[in-house]
């Protein structure tokens, strides 16, 4: 008997729960029509957990997150909790989850659906068919390195310090994820750093070269981060998997995001050691300005679930089906408000979910 896919759903706050309802419709469809089996639990996180448990991530929720194959996360935060102590704030729950699950690899695909090529800031021919994966190292580098801080100098000046630091094991484990991913895609990795001016960048390059020897079928290139930023807006389709550190990844993934248009379309994954932690979430936040109105775009959350199918559950066919269904719906000019254009059919969050399920059904029959 095949193993059930265990999943903890944490819808969170704002539009998180609204979008997650649409994921559950897809889960139900997959169970009924594709014989996939899920073992699903659900709990509060963020502001909702603060209201329910007095903290944004309860201990029992964290334990469950460690047990399951994958966590599906909505979004957290909102003005209701602005006055809450920092360590209990909604965002603290997400940070704790990432830290406790040791999620060191952040995956942000930049996938351009053809019907949305006009939403890109680049010319359609540059982004049509675009499919890049950015792997950002998430738990090391300059955001965490010591020493750090601001000191007063005796001459009256102030000095701000942050330290870019990477150790071999951090580079190796991120590189393994990148090469494994490339093996499931077009087989190319571009490793990005500033080896020309930073010792940590030189170490990064040398250590990635060592790991590359384990993957003879993957083509590895190296690129300086400033050049990569330029190439991303010049000829983005040259890339398959971009492997980079925390700081450069932060910036390059935001550049890549804008190649494909709206925040409501962007999924992400954060992975720990294989089989020991995976969290899938849309890039967007809880959007309190539109929460409760039924107008949020659920596609980023739905595509995050597709990533879970592909990268945690090894159900690539089901992931392909969801992505094809999203493309079909968009090709039929069906749009939520954030991606709407004159002459198209404006639908609600729930209607968008229904259209995607219908498209899956049609593609399968
Ligand atoms: P946001 O991503 O929530 O919203 C930015 C803008 O994009 C808003 O105008 C919103 O309406 C729109 N938008 C976002 N997602 C959309 C969707 N799916 N469909 C349609 N429109 C969408 O960012 P923000 O406004 O800076 O933050 C709001 C709250 O979310 C804050 O409390 C912030 O801390 C939190 N936040 C949480 C996460 C997370 O949970 N991972 C990430 C970012 C922000």
Boltz pocket constraint, residues with backbone or C-beta under 6 A from the ligand:
constraints:
  - pocket:
      binder: B
      contacts: [[A, 15], [A, 74], [A, 75], [A, 76], [A, 77], [A, 78], [A, 79], [A, 91], [A, 94], [A, 263], [A, 264], [A, 265], [A, 281], [A, 282], [A, 283], [A, 284], [A, 285], [A, 286], [A, 287], [A, 288], [A, 289], [A, 290], [A, 295], [A, 296], [A, 297], [A, 298], [A, 300], [A, 338]]
      max_distance: 6.0
